[in-house]
Amino acid sequence: MKARHKRFVFVAIGLVAVGGAAVLALDALRSNISYFFSPSQVLAQEAPKDRVFRLGGLVEKGSLQRQGDGLTVQFLVTDLAKSVKVVYSGILPDLFKEGQGVVTKGRLGADGLFYADEVLAKHDEAYMPPEVAKTLKTDHIKGVIQMTQETTR
């Protein structure tokens, strides 16, 4: 085999190896992505039913219920227009409380409940995740418009 052919084979093997590594890396990234949805989007069935995603909003006041085992809690996450019931089993963050911003990560069950694997609470008085702030603002405006339309009928 000539030197030129050896170089060609070496370059071809290198390209195949780099391509294979790129495919594996992209597949790993795609499987670890979790998109953010608001309660209004979840109830409008925009969220995936078979994949992990993030649900964010405010913990609705008066909705926190602790189960007998001491670890399982249920609460409502709202975007001021709609609410989704969340079930979480584990230790809640110290800053978790009703009326505060929260982002949960988990899956939507067939029963319509959101089963969270992870709960993140805001870390100070001025902070709210940008996605939550934008969603709350947008959905609050939609809720006001909808209420105005209902009262004018």
Secondary structure, DSSP 8 states (H G I E B T S, - for coil): --HHHHHHHHHHHHHHHHHHHHHHHHHHHHHH---EE-HHHHHTT-S-SSS-EEEEEEE-TT--EE-TTSSEEEEEEE-SS-EEEEEEES---TT--TTSEEEEEEEE-TTS-EEEEEEEE--STT---HHHHHHHHHHHHHHHHHHHHHHT-
